[in-house]
Amino acid sequence: MLINTSYYHHVTMARKFHVLIEQDEDGGYIGKVPELQGCLSQGDTLDELMRNIKEAIELCLEVEHEGKEKISEENITFVGIQEITI
């Protein structure tokens, strides 16, 4: 059996992504991955959101790897979030 080692190497490399989380008016959670343009998901709980966003990231990377679509991976360094009151 011939294994495509470039795909295997791609899949097994750990990559870190940041998830920005908001809570909507119904109490559900919305997560966005700033490093992957258009990669977002939702969940009723934080645990569900994190399971869903992990799956969304994997799907975005899989689609990109298969050459079906180029997912824009932003060259972003996450610094943090600040709250401001005006």
C-alpha positions, -999 to +999 in steps of 0.1 A: +000+000+000+014+034-010+010+062+015+010+098+005+036+109+031+032+146+024-005+144+035+004+122+065+030+147+076+006+176+071-021+159+092+002+149+121+019+183+125+004+201+155-006+237+148-020+262+172-049+285+165-067+311+186-105+311+190-123+344+197-155+336+216-187+357+219-220+349+236-251+357+216-284+370+230-298+335+234-268+324+256-251+303+229-215+307+219-199+317+186-162+311+179-140+326+152-105+316+143-087+348+132-058+330+116-082+312+091-104+336+072-141+325+074-135+297+099-162+299+126-187+277+145-212+278+173-223+258+203-248+259+231-220+254+257-183+262+256-175+225+255-197+221+224-183+252+208-147+239+212-156+205+197-174+222+168-146+248+162-120+220+162-139+202+136-143+234+116-106+241+117-099+205+105-124+209+077-109+242+066-074+227+065-086+196+047-103+216+020-072+237+016-050+206+014-072+189-012-067+221-033-105+227-036-101+261-021-074+283-008-081+292+028-065+325+036-043+319+066-037+353+081-003+362+093-016+373+127+001+373+160-025+371+187-018+398+213-048+397+235-082+413+241-088+446+259-121+460+272-127+497+270-156+517+285-166+550+269 
